[in-house]
Amino acid sequence: MKLEITSKQRARLRAMANDYDTIFQIGKDGISPETVKQVGNALEARELIKLRTLDMCPYTSREAAEIIAERAGAAVVSVVGSRFVLYRPSKTKKEKIEL
């Protein structure tokens, strides 16, 4: 199930993500269950992550963002060029990011 956020929350998260480094790349192998698991673990630890699709990726950035968000229970914050940002509040720890 995909997480829904308001446009105001999305704007705040997008501003926060500007300084973040890209921590995942989606390449020619596409989106495997292992990729979704790793993204889920990163979201649990960080709550807000930046990813990118490589030229050889079978999906556009928008498609990849939507697929991963759906499978990881996250929200798509933004998609710009080959990069996209996902957000999901931590389930086990106290939330780091207050919305």
Buried (B, 14 or more C-beta within 10 A) or exposed (E): EEBEBEEEBBEBBBEBBEEEEEEBEBEEEBBEEEBBEBBBEBBBEBBBBBBBBEEEBEBEBEBBBBBBBBBBBBBBBBBEEBBBBBBBBBEEEEEEBEE
